[in-house]
Amino acid sequence: MLILALDTTTDFGSCALWIDGELRQLDCPPGRPHSETLLPLVRQLMAEAGLAFSQLDGIAFGCGPGAFTGLRVACGVTQGLAVAWETPVVPVCSLASMASQLAATQVLALLDARMGEVYAARYENRVAGIAQCGDIRVVLPVGLELPSESGWHACGNAITAYPALAERLKTAGVAIHPDILPNAGAVARLAVPQLAAGKGIDAALAAPLYIRDKVAKTVAERLGEGGRA
């Protein structure tokens, strides 16, 4: 099975190829917009592998939640390629892609949602694959409900973005992994069983997973919180 995977959920962007169990990944250069770097990187990845887009069995992308602009970039590139080459698409949740990178049974995935909030979801790594437990939430760090049981691990950039949250996690006995972020390699791995089961979707149906519709606060809201206009 040959799968192209893309992820620009955060400032760290990447693309990857799954070639019958072998995984190759290239990372977007830092400090430049993903809209400029992702597609050239995809072409480089395909060329280095000696493969044509017509050979792809599917294209997977990190659908979110995450940075709004980044989600649109990965989704747009995926749709463009999938339409051109009549390839099925697999959206993969960014929080699930993080949780899947940990060799732990119970994982709390946490992404910085900006605006002082956190995207959060709980997962269990099972024999049959990773399973989401409950809904994805966008909450204030202070309002995040922490697991009461032992054995939990937390991952994601929200841990670094909100030091008070990191302290709460440590106090609760939750092991933290702030450097784990969504990446295309993890997206590809999670897409494999979906494509194998025939669960790829038409490119026209692919869409970012935003969780919230509001992307910025008004001037009045920022001033009311002690910020600047």
N, C-alpha and C positions, 0 to 999 in steps of 0.2 A: 504494500500500500504506500502511495506517495501523497503526502500532505504538506501543503504550504501553510505556515501559521504566522500571524502578525499580532503584535501587541504594542500599543502606544498609550496604555492606560495612565501611565505616570510620566515623569521626565525621562525615565529610562525606557527607551523604545528598542524593539528587537524584531527580527524575523527569523524563522527557522524552517528547516525541511526535515520531515520524517520520511526516511527511505527504508521501508521494510524493517523497522526497528532501530535503524541508525539515525541519530539526531545530529544535525548541523545547525548552528546558530550564529548569526551576526548581529552585533549591537549597533544601534544608531549612535553616531558621534555626538558627544555632549555639547550643549551650548547652541545647538542649531535646531530650528523647528522640524518636527517630524514630517511635516508636509513637504519639506525639501529633501529629506534624507531617506525616507522609508522606501519609496519605489525604486530609486537607484540601487539601494541595498538589496532589495528583492531580486532585481535583475542580476546583480553580482552573485548572489547566492545560487541562483539557478544556473548561471553560466559556469561557475566553479564546479558545480555538480554535473555539468554536461547534460542538463535536462531541459526540455521544452515545456512551456506552460500547458500544451495540449496533453501532456502525459499525466497531469495532476488528477488524482482521484477526488480531491476536495481541498477547500481553502477554509481554514479556521481563523478566527480573530477574537481577541479579547474584547468582549462587548461592554464591559463595565461592571459595576460603577467605577468612576474614576474622573480624570480631567476631561471636561466637556469637549474641548478642542481635540484632544488626543483620541477620544472615542470616535469622533467623526472622521478623523484621518484614517484610522484602521478600518472602520466600516466602509468608508468611501473607496479606499484602495481595493478592499476585498470585493465589493460589489462590481467595480470596474473590471477586475480580472475575471471574476466568476461569470459575468455576462459575456465577456469577449470569448471565453473558452468553454462556456456552457458547463460550468463546474458547480457541484453542490457546495453549500456553505454550512459551517458549523459555528454558531456563536458560543463562546465559552466565558463564563463569569470570571471576572478578575480575582475576586475573593477566593473562589474555588481553586484557581490556578496557583494562588499563594499557598493555600492550605495543603494542596497536593504535594508540595515540595518538602514537607516535613514528615519525618519518619515517626509520627506520633498518632495515637488513636483519636485524641480530642484536640481540636484546633479552633482557636478564636482568631479569625482573620480581620485585620483592622487597617483601613486605608484612610489617609487624611482627605477629608471631603472639602477642605478649605472652609471659609466662613465660620471657623471655630468649631467645626463638627467632624464626626467620624462615621465612615461607612463600616458596618460591623455585621458579621454573620458567623454562626457556629457550624463546624463540620466534624464528621466522623470519617476517618479513613478505615474502610471496611474491606474485606476480601474481594467483594464484588466491585469495589471502587469507592470514590469519595461521595459522601452523602451530606447534603445541607440539612441542618436541623433548625427548623423555624425560619422566620423571614429575615431578609436583609433589612437592616435598619440604618437610618442616618440620625445620629444622636449627638448631644453635647458630651464631651469626654467625661464630665462629672456625673452624667446621667446614665452612663453605660453600665448595664447590669453584668457583674462579673460572675463566673462560675463558682459555685460553692463547693464542688467536689475537687478532689486532688487529681493530679495527672494531666492538667490542661496546659497547652502551649499557646502562645499568642505570637502573631507575626504581622509585619507590615510597617509602613512608614509613619503611621499615626503614633506609634510608640515613641519615635524620635521627635515628632512634631509637637507632642503634648507630654512634657516631662512629668506632670502631675499624674497623668494616666499611667505612665510607666511605673511610677511609685505605687500606685494603687494595685497594679498587676503583681508587682513583686511582693507586696504585703499580703496579697491573697494567695501567694504560693504558685502563681502562674509563671512558667518559664517564658522568657521573651526572646524573640528573634526579629529585631527591627530591620535587619538587612534583607530580609526576604521580600521580594517584590514580584508582581506579575511579570512573566516573561513568555516569549513566544514558544520556547521549548516546552514549558509546562502546558501551554495552550494546545500544542500539537499532541502531547501525550493524552490529554483528556478528550481530544477530538477523535482519536483512533477508534475506541469502541462505539462512538456515536455513528461514525461513517460505516463501520463494519456492520452495524445494525440497520443501516439504511435510513438513518435519521438526519441526514443532511437536508437543508432547506433550500428553496429557490433564492437566488440573490436578491430578488425584489422584496423578500420578506425580512431580510437582515436589517437589524436596527440596534442602535446603542441602548444599553440599559442604564438609564439616568438615575433612577430611584427618586430624585426630586426634580421638579421643573424649574425652580428658581435658581439662577446661577450667580446672582449678585445682590448685595444689599443696597438699599437706597441711601442717599446722603443722610436723611433723617435717622435711619437705623444705625448707620455708622457713628454719627454724632451722639446718638442716645447711648451707645455703648462705650463712649469715651474715645472714639476714633476720630479720624480726620475726614473732612469733606472730600 
